[in-house]
Amino acid sequence: MSTQRKIIHIDCDCFFAAVEMRDNPAWRDIPLAVGGQPGQRGVIATCNYEARRYGVHSAMPSSLALRRCPALLIVPPDFARYKQASLAVQAIYHRYSELVEPLSLDEAYLDVSGQPHCHGSASLMAAEIRAAIRDEVGITASAGIAPNKFLAKIASDWNKPDGQWLIRPQDVAAFVETLPVEKIWGVGAVTAAKLKAQGLHSCGDLQRLPLLEMLQRFGKFGKTLYDLSRGIDHRAVEPSRERKSVSVEETYPRDLPDLASCEAELEPLLARLAQRLQRIGSPPFRGLNVKIKFADFSQTTVELAGQTLAADVFRQLLHTGFARGNKPVRLLGVGVRLREDSPAAQQLPLFEEGLP
């Protein structure tokens, strides 16, 4: 691990909800969420901390959120205002470094190594950035400062909201030893459960396994686990990130009951996909895919090589995917995987309208 890098991860606190509270002060002290209405099978995009006290969180169905918090106010998203706020925040980042890697509208990595601001102190730079966001944009942000991206992102969540946390190079070993495996980049709920079933609950537990055994147990991902459990992350902050795919999807107000009803929705989805591809310059692609989320929230994705938006191929993929669940469908999506030499495989657009 390079001890020379100084990486800041900035994460705006409950961003969509924060913009709404900024523009509607009466909403600041009530449970507030941004998302779709329960009658339209909506989901929560984000919510303020008042709502989180009731167990409401992003990606939760709005109907469940209202059961947990009957007083919850759910407002529709206004992406024009969120985009404006995000651009203002990004302008602040660029006062401190040109090495800025946006991850979404509300978070980014900054490499401030060697920067002259604040006598070179990354902690002071993070504090100034957060103050500027508060004063100029009217929302709060949290920051993590560390020698690499992995640790900086963890640190930004350590003192939320409106706080920051520093992990110095000399503190890395002690910090990661007790870190739960869920905090490791790439470890989701399923992988975490598998690790714990093997008695691996913390990074310290993983550190006891030699690299060869990690590779034998976990394949290529074993090397990632080996490095990150020791706080090692050599990834650079990349101002441009490659777009790998383009897709559209729709959550339906009522479940699609059978395969025929899913087929009837395929044409409008493909039309939207074609329009989106046209907006970004009709890039060449190498694969087609269909995503299906069933009524019980299980989901599957089917992919096949292809270079044209052939409806019959998407229909074939739909048939294959539907057969895996053979139950009513809540969501359908269609997409393409871009070729690596595609001109569109550059900076990911942050301002596509739609809920995350």
Helices and strands as residue ranges (DSSP letters): E 7-12, H 15-23, G 25-27, E 32-35, G 38-40, E 44-47, H 49-52, H 62-68, E 73-75, H 79-93, E 100-104, E 107-111, G 117-120, H 122-132, I 133-137, E 141-146, H 149-156, E 164-166, G 169-171, H 172-177, G 181-183, H 189-197, H 203-207, H 211-218, H 221-228, E 245-256, H 259-279, E 285-294, E 299-305, H 311-325, E 329-338
